[in-house]
Amino acid sequence: MKSLVNDTIAPYFDRKKKELGLPKTQYSLWEIDCWSVHKSEEFRSWMKKEHSDIIISFVPGGCTDIWQPLYVGIR
């Protein structure tokens, strides 16, 4: 999970901030599912320490298709 954040998520947010002319201190919002690994104290503490500019928003269980309708397809 940490490699996903370090190698993909954080660099993506950094590129977008640069493209949009936003300061590096601009917060980014990352919406993720409520998996136990995501909600663990270890992961959340690591995120706060290493990537304090990324805010995590959890999608409640069973609500991915409501929160991200294109995730399941266009109806």
Contacts in CASP RR format, 6 or more apart in sequence:
PFRMAT RR
TARGET T0000
AUTHOR 0000-0000-0000
METHOD contacts of the structure
MODEL  1
MKSLVNDTIAPYFDRKKKELGLPKTQYSLWEIDCWSVHKSEEFRSWMKKE
HSDIIISFVPGGCTDIWQPLYVGIR
1 37 0 8 1.000
1 38 0 8 1.000
1 43 0 8 1.000
2 43 0 8 1.000
2 46 0 8 1.000
2 50 0 8 1.000
5 47 0 8 1.000
5 50 0 8 1.000
5 51 0 8 1.000
5 54 0 8 1.000
6 50 0 8 1.000
9 30 0 8 1.000
9 54 0 8 1.000
10 51 0 8 1.000
10 54 0 8 1.000
13 28 0 8 1.000
13 30 0 8 1.000
13 53 0 8 1.000
13 54 0 8 1.000
14 24 0 8 1.000
16 22 0 8 1.000
16 28 0 8 1.000
17 23 0 8 1.000
17 24 0 8 1.000
17 26 0 8 1.000
17 28 0 8 1.000
24 53 0 8 1.000
25 53 0 8 1.000
26 53 0 8 1.000
27 53 0 8 1.000
27 54 0 8 1.000
27 55 0 8 1.000
28 53 0 8 1.000
28 54 0 8 1.000
28 55 0 8 1.000
29 54 0 8 1.000
29 55 0 8 1.000
29 57 0 8 1.000
30 54 0 8 1.000
30 55 0 8 1.000
30 56 0 8 1.000
30 57 0 8 1.000
31 57 0 8 1.000
31 58 0 8 1.000
31 59 0 8 1.000
31 67 0 8 1.000
31 68 0 8 1.000
32 38 0 8 1.000
32 56 0 8 1.000
32 57 0 8 1.000
32 58 0 8 1.000
32 59 0 8 1.000
33 58 0 8 1.000
33 59 0 8 1.000
33 61 0 8 1.000
33 64 0 8 1.000
34 58 0 8 1.000
34 59 0 8 1.000
34 60 0 8 1.000
34 61 0 8 1.000
37 43 0 8 1.000
38 56 0 8 1.000
38 58 0 8 1.000
39 58 0 8 1.000
44 56 0 8 1.000
47 54 0 8 1.000
47 56 0 8 1.000
59 67 0 8 1.000
59 68 0 8 1.000
60 67 0 8 1.000
64 71 0 8 1.000
64 72 0 8 1.000
65 71 0 8 1.000
65 72 0 8 1.000
69 75 0 8 1.000
END
